[in-house]
Amino acid sequence: MTTESRRLDGNAAGGRLADVFAFDATVVQTRCGACGTRAPLGQYHVYADAPGMVVRCPGCENVVLRMAQTPGHTWLDMGGAITLDITE
């Protein structure tokens, strides 16, 4: 299976992120820490066919966000994002 055949757009992350954030995360302007690409999270590349979910930059494929859920816990690593611009 190729990487492209596994890839979803960032909207696929919306359901899981709704469990964590009180806003629609797919419209949040996100800036990649590696290349500086700035785009709504819904335009990022999501790989959700593993125990966790990986969100990658559409510009450079850097890992921007990782999320895993275990019984009673949600693990969220956003180390690859410089900023999230949450417009009210």
N, C-alpha and C positions, 0 to 999 in steps of 0.2 A: 504494500500500500504506500503510495507516494505522500509526501508532506502536503501537497496541494489538495489531494483527495480527502485528507483528514481535516483540513482547515475550514473553520466557520468564520463568519464575521462577528464583530464584537457584540452584536445584539444577542448572541447566544449566551453571553455572560450575564445578561440583564436579570434573569430569574434568580440565579444564585446570589448575585450582588444585592438584589432587593431584600434578601434575608439579613444583610449587614447594614446597608445604607437606607436612610429615610427619604431618598430622592432617586430619580431615574439615573442610574450611573451611566447608561449608554449615551447620554447627551453631554456628559461632563467633558470639557476640553482637557485632554491629558497631554503632557509633554514628556517625551522619551528622554531618559537620562543619558543615553548613548549618542543619539544623533540630533536631538532637539526637535524632532517631528512633533507638531502640535495638531491634534485632530480629536474629534469626539471619540470616546471609547468604543462606540458602535462601529467605527471604521477599523479598529484594530483586529488582528487575527487571533482567533481563539481555537485552542486545541483542548477538547473536553472529553476525549475518548480514553482517559486514564483514570486512576483513582482520584486525581485532582484535576484542576483546570489551569491552563497556562494561557496568558494573553501576551501576544508579541506585537511589537511595533510594526506598522505597515511599511515604514520606510527602510528599516535596517534589520528587522526580525529579532531585535533585542528583547529579552524577557522583561516585560513591564510589570506584570502582576501574576502571582500564583495564588491559588486558593484550593484548600482541601477541607473536607468536612469529615469528622469522626463523631461517634456518638457523644453528644454533649459539648462538642467543640467545633469552632470554625477557625481555620488557620489562614491568615491573609498576609502575604508578603508583597509589598508594593515598592520594593527597593529599586526597581528599574524605572520608576516614574519620578520626574523632578517635581512636577506640580499636577494637581487636579484643580481646575477652575470651576467651582460650583456656583453657577449663576442662580440667584434667587428670583 
